[in-house]
Amino acid sequence: MAGNVVVVAGDPLVGRDLSTGKEVWSRKDVTTPGANMLIGDGTLYLASAKYDGNVVGLNPATGRETWRSRLGDKYSQPRVIAVDANHVYVVAGILDKEFRTPDNVIAAMDTTSGKVVWREQRDHGTEENGITAVVAGGRLVHTDFRENLTVRDAATGRQTWTKKIGRSNNRSFALHDGLVILAKGDRMRAYDLADGKEHWSFGTEEFGRFNDPAVLDGVRYASDSVHGLWAADSATGKKIWHHVGLLEIAVPWQFAKVGDVLYGATELDEHGGIHAFDAGTGKLRWTYDDGSGDVQQWYLAAAGKQVVALHAKKVTGLPAV
């Protein structure tokens, strides 16, 4: 979502008006299937559909291309993993003589000139798939399928610290006030961005596993595998509330907040949809379902007084109430 335009992935790539849902622009053959689409400083960045090693930037209001860069011929198709006002961060395989990619790099491209600012080769055998990354406060933070948590200097690419985190969510984590917050089985843990030391640890119920966390207005929200919903202070890890009345509905995996309402998008459940909770107590206010019966996961984004829901091939605008 960018301004008053909702960008919907697919072929064609489509921009829709946030207020009316009407199509504003449409472009075919823009990016590869399943490619990340990240917006930074008003530009939408994604991998080129031509598998030519290019990364392109589009104006999300018009769909027109405004930027293009290339990592180099020695690298396989780069994938965008994070973006800020200065850099687009990508991961790409390093091609050997047989055009295989046994190793890979993380690199930064300048968002103004398109020039490659730095490239850092990752440890041999580290997979290039399954990377989740966030950039904030001058640091690039990423996890991967090899269950590593790594922090780099965003300006130079230099690795500040890394640690094995065991089986984690492998999908998302949260950054807040100098902390990296992520789920590790039955515990939510926070690590100091500066040195990797554990700041706090928070456990769920017996036999439960935490799902992905989100930090909104200083509060860490997360559901768990035994249908509980938690809110905790992100700075200390102390519980604010724990709502256990979700046994009859699907639990959320993605969150957004507008005013005093917490919205959650569910996944892979016939009872799923968009849930609205009281952010102060965790009590369920309402659930929206499109009636399609499709068990594909839901996605959501909030803007102003509106919530946009994506489910299968349907985009719906909901009032933020």
N, C-alpha and C positions, 0 to 999 in steps of 0.2 A: 504494500500500500504506500502511495506517495501522494501527499496533498489530497486532492479530491478524486484521485484515480486509483482503482483497484486493478492490479495486474494479475491476470489469471494464467497460470502455466499451461502449456499444451502447444499443439501445432494446428492452427495458428496461435501465436501469443496474442492475448487480447487485453486491452485496457478498457475498463468500464467506469462510468461515472458513479461515484460513491453514493450520491443522493438518489439517483433514479435507476441505476443498474444498466443504463443504456450503453451500448458499445461506442467508445470514443475513437479507438483505432484497433487495427488488426494487422498482424504481420506473420507471414508463413516463412518457414525455413530460417528461423532466427537462431535457435540454440538446439543443443543435443537433448534427447529425451532424459528426463529426470535431473537435468542440470540445476545447480543452485542458482537462485536469482537474488542478488543482494543489492540493496540501495544504500549509497553513501553520498552525502553532500548533493542530493538531488539527481544522481545518475544511477541507472539500473545497470549492473554489471553481470555478464554471463559469458559462457563459453560459446564460441562460434559453432553454428550447425554444420559447417563444412569440414570439421575435423582437421583444420589446417593449422592448428596451434595458436590461433588468434583468440584474444579476449576482447569483447566489444562492450561499449557502453551506450545505452539508449536514454533518451529523454522520456521519462515515464508518462509525461503529459501528452506526448505526441507519438511515441514509438519510434521516432527518428534516431538514427545512429549519430552519436556525437563524439565518440572516442574509440580508439582501437590500439591494441598493443600485442606484442608477440614476444614470447620468452626466448625462442631460438630454435634452430633446426635440430639440435641435439636432444630435444625434449619432446615427449609425447604430449598428447592433448592436455593442456593445463585446465584445472578446475578451480573456480573461485571458491574460497573458503571463508574469507572475511574481507571487510572493507572499512576504511575510515576516510576522513577528509583528505588525507595525503597519499594513501597507498591502497592498491588492490592486492590482496594476498592470495596466492595460488599454490597448488600442489601439482607436480607433474613428474612423470617417470623419466629417468635418464636412459636414452636409447643406447644399447651396446651394438657391436658389429653385426649381430644377428637380428637387430631391431627388437630385442627384448628389453624389458625394463626391470632389472633386478634391484635397482636402487632408485630413489626419488629425491626430489628437492622441494623445499618450501621457498617461495620467492615473493618479493614485493615489487610492484610496478607503480611508478609515479602517476597519480591521477591527472596531472596536468600535461606532462610531456609524453607519457606512455613508456618512458625509459625504465629498464630494469634497475632497481636501486640496489638490491642484494639478492643473492641465492645462497641457501644453506643446505648442504646435503645431509639427509637424515641417516641414522645408523643403518648399516647393511641388514637387509631382511625385514626392515620395518615396512609394513604395508602402506600403500598410498591411498587405499580406499578406507572408508569408515571414519574419516577425520571430521571432527566437530570443532569449530574455532570461533573465538570471540576476541575482538581487540578493544582495549579500553585502557586509559591511563598510561599510554605509551608502552603497553605490553600486548603481545600476541599470545593468547592462551589456547592450547588445543589438546584434545584427547583423541584416541584412535582405537582400532580393534585389537591392537596389541596391549591395550589396557595401560597406556602411559598417560600421565598428565605432564605437560611440558609448557614452560613459560619462556618467551623470548623477548628481547628488546625489539620493539616494533620498528625502530629507526635503523638498526644494523642487522637484525636477524640473529644476533648472538644469543645462544641458549643461556638463560639465567639459572634455571634449575629444571630437573625432571625427576619423576618418581613413578614407580609401579603402583598402581591403585587397585589391582585385582579386578574382579568382574564389576563393571560399573554400568551406567545406563547406556553408554556409547552413543547417545543421541544428543543430549543437551546438558548444560550446566549453567550456573548463574554466577555473575560477578557483581560484587557490591562492596563498596567502601574498603577496598584493599583486600578482599577475600574472594577465593574461588570456592563455590559451594556446589557439591555434587553428591549424587546418591551412590552408595556402596552397599548393595544388599539391604540388610535390615537397618542400616545407619545412614544418616545424612551427615556429611563431614564438611568442615570449612578449613581451607588452608590459606596461609598468609601468602599474598602475591609476591612479596619481596624475597622470601627465603624458603617457602614451602612447608613451614612448620604448621602442624595442626593447631587450629585456633579453638574449635569446639567440635563436639560429636554428639549426635542426637539419635536416639533409637526409636523404632516403631514397635508395634505389638509383636508378640510371639508368633512365629511362622509368617510374618509379613515381610515384604520387600518394598522399599520406597520406589516410586516412579520419579520422573524428571522434576526438578525444582524450578520455581520461578520466583524472582524477587520483584515485588511491586510496592512502591512507596515504603521501602524499608522492611517489608514483611516477607518472609519466605513461605511460599505455599507449595504443597506437594500432596499427592494422593499416594495410597499404598495398595498392595496386592490383596489386602483383606477388606477393601472398600472403605477405608478411612480417609478423611481429609484433614490435613494439618496446617496450622498457621504458627509460625515461630518468629521470634525476633532474629533478623539476619545477622546482627552484630554479635549477639551472645548465644544464639541457638536455643534460648528458653522458649518453651511452649506458650503460645497465647491462647489457642483453643484447639481441640481435637473433636471433630464431629464424626460419629460412628453410625449415623443413620443412613448410609448410602448403600445398604445391602441389596435394595430392590432396584437400583439404577446403576448404569455404567459410570465408572469413575473417570474424571477428567485427566488428560495427559498434557494439555496445553492451556495456558491461562492468560487472561487480560482483565484489566480493572478500569472501571469508569465510576468516579464518585465513590459511593459506599457499596457498590455491587462488584462482586468477583464473578467472572465468566469462565467456564471451563468447557473445552472441547473434548469429546470422548473418542474412542477408537474401537473398531472391530467388535461391535456389540449391537444386538437388535434393539436394546433399550437405550441406545445412545442418542446423541444430539448435542445441543448447546444447553448447559445448565447455568442458571443464575443463582448465586449464593449471596447471603448477607456477609459482607467482608468482615464485619465485626464479630459475628458469632459462628459463621459457617453453615447456618441453616439454609436449606434449599428454598428458593423463592419460586422458580418456575423452570420448566424444561421445554425447549423447542425441538421438534422433530419434523422433518419434511414429509413423513409418511411414505417414503419410497421403499422402506424395508431393506435398503442396501446397507450392508454391514461394513462398508469401507469407513476409514477413520475420518473424523471431522477436523477442520482447521478453523481458526478464528483470528480476527484482528479487530482492534477497537480504534475508532477515530472520532473525536468530538463526542456527540451524543448518539453515535451509531456503532453497532457491532456487525461486522461482515462475516458470514459463515460460508465455508466451502465444503461441500459433501458430494463425492463422486463427480458428476459433471454439472452440478447445480450450485450457483452462487446466490445467497440470500442476504438481504439487508434487514437487520433487526434493530428496533429502538433500544437504546441503552437505558433500561428501566429496571 
